[in-house]
Amino acid sequence: MIAGPGSRYRYSRRELIRSLCGGLGSIGLAGVLADEQARAATVHTVGPHFPPTAKHNIFLFLVGGPSQLDMFDPKPALAKYAGQRPPSTAGFRTERVTGGLLPSPFEFKRCGQSGIEVSELLPNLAKSIDDICVIRSMYTFNPTHTPARNLFHSGNIAATRPSMGAWISYGLGSENKNLPGFVVLSPGGDSGGLWRSGFLPSEHQGTQFNDAVTEPDKMIRYLQNKELDQQQQRRQLDLVQALNRGHEQSFGEDEFLEGRIRAMETAYRMQFEALDVFDLRKEPDSVREEYGHTPFANGCLLARRLVERGVRTVHVYYGPGQPWDDHKAINKELRGRCPDMDKASAALVQDLKRRGLLQETTVVWGGEFGRTPVSESGDGRDHNPYGFTMWMAGGGVKGGMVYGATDEFGFQAVEKPVSIHDLHATVLHQLGIDHEKLTYRYAGRDFRLTDVYGEVVREILA
């Protein structure tokens, strides 16, 4: 408690610091860098368990579930048996009433020296295919968007667990003390807590920027405090830290507040460096044209700029809403949406490669699940968690490789299946983290991103 001599008013240190947080702007303080309910624990990161292959991770997430059958996993059997119901032995399970087998309307061609088949929808990624490992045997067990997205991000269907980005930040921190370890680029708000820190120290929560705009001061609200100049803000923060040290001397460490203090420090420093790193107007016109000018393109370009500055992990979301949830008119919808995604994704891979960053950055592309080989609403596809495609590039992952396979119709992973926990274990491994040793004790037990599951997919690693 803090009170002056004879004062009738007594404030706890927690209440005082919360009241002072508003003076620095809400950037990292009111749910952006730190969740008010999160609990901080240690003042240090876990650190790599062995020499890493990659220093950074970029996650390109296509919200809604992109159709693997129309992009990366061609199935001639769909054309051969078009309109027919699949054999009962195929074990088809769908959420909704579906029709017969639906062949892809798009042509596939063998591309690059590797000869991997890629859809006509993706001409730019086709040119980059020798740098990409296509995993055709991803699987999960939940066909519903929200729990499937939670599982994909946190290793658990519950919305309260820490996200993969938070775990990576907790394990390794950021190489740049002026920027967060975990940055989220999305045109919408938090979709069900996908970048939350959960029970991890609150400084590891993802900091979200709106990539639908290009002006840094519009990407995040209250980036700068217009009420106080830099010197005044510094004095205010120093006061909070002095109170913190005094409290520790009297009552011992308060782990929750320690996390808040560290988030406040990052927020204070970030408001000066972020104006530069998030200013896409500083990029040459040729680079802007290579990526494009859509929100997803902005996000991909910003991801490159952020890893250049030492940010550990960046998540880029293709949204808002669930644009890849193609229950109908999949031909029309994919023709309208893929050019943007294809151009920006391929530009990111090639730009990283030119700058020598791809070898130290693991790029992961995908959604919460895939789509069914049977039709829905005549010309759409239902959710399919049992066999779908993701790809990885860079950071020690083999390029020009296809790993795993689905059955002849493209419904289930049947050859070298890869679970979400396997994917998480592999990403962590490339960053020098043993997924079984990255743990956090909470509520009397040790938690980890991969829970009690997960195996590193070593065959895809160079």
Secondary structure by P-SEA (a helix, b strand, c coil): ccccccccccccaaaaaaaacccccccccccccccccccccccccccccccccccbbbbbcccccccccccccccccccccccccccccccccccccccccccccbbbbbccccccccccccaaaaaacccbbbbcbbbbcccccaaaaaaacccccccccccaaaaaaaaccccccccccbbbbccccccccccccccccccccbbbbccccccccccccccccccccaaaaaaaaaaaaaaaaaaaacccccaaaaaaaaaaaaaaaaaaaaaaaaccccccaaaaaaacccaaaaaaaaaaaaaaacccbbbbbcccccccccccaaaaaaaacaaaaaaaaaaaaaaaaaacccccbbbbbbccbbbbcccccccccccccccbbbbbbccccccccccccccccccccccccccaaaaaaaaaaaaccccccccccccccccccccccccccccccc
